[in-house]
């Protein structure tokens, strides 16, 4: 699976993302719309993580799908 597929079916994956990042809102997830870089930036901003740490976290979530 690749990120293009996530973007195309974001509504299906949004619930799983909400389980992982409960502090994020539906509106924030809607703005991200499955885009990897935006997702990394949102996790980085909301949780106060370094970019590389947020990137690993998002990629780890993606690998579990």
N, C-alpha and C positions, 0 to 999 in steps of 0.2 A: 504494500500500500504506500502511496505517496501523499504529499500534502495537497496536491491538486484534487485528489479524491476526497480528502477531508473538507476542503473548501466547497466542493460540489454537494456534499451531504452533511453540511455543518449542523443542521437541525438535529440529525440523528446522534451526533457526537457531543453536542452541547451539554446534554444531561450528564454524560460521563465526565466532561470537563468540570461541570458544577460540583460533582462529587469530590473531585481532586482539589479544586480551588474554591472552597465554600465562601470565601470573603469577597469573591467577585460577583457582580450582579448580572441578571439577565441582559440588561441593556449593554453592559460592557462586553459580554460575550457576543451580543448581536453586532456590535461595532467591529469586533475582531473578525467575525464571519469566517473563521477557519484559516485565516492568514497567519502563517508561522511567525513571521517577524513581528506582527502586531501582537500576537499572543505572548511572545517572549517579552516584549516591551511592557505589556500590561502586568504580567507576573512580576517583572522586575520592579515596576513602579509600585504596585499594590503591596508587595511583600518586602520591599526594601532590599532586594537581592542584587548582587552583581550581575552584569549581563551574561557572563559565562555560566554562572550558577543557574540563572533562569533558563538559559538555553538548554543546559543539561536536563533540568527538570521537565521542560516541555518535551524534549526529545525522548526522555524516559517514558513519559505519559503516552506519547505517540507509539512507541515501540510495544507497549502493552496492549494496544488496540488490536 
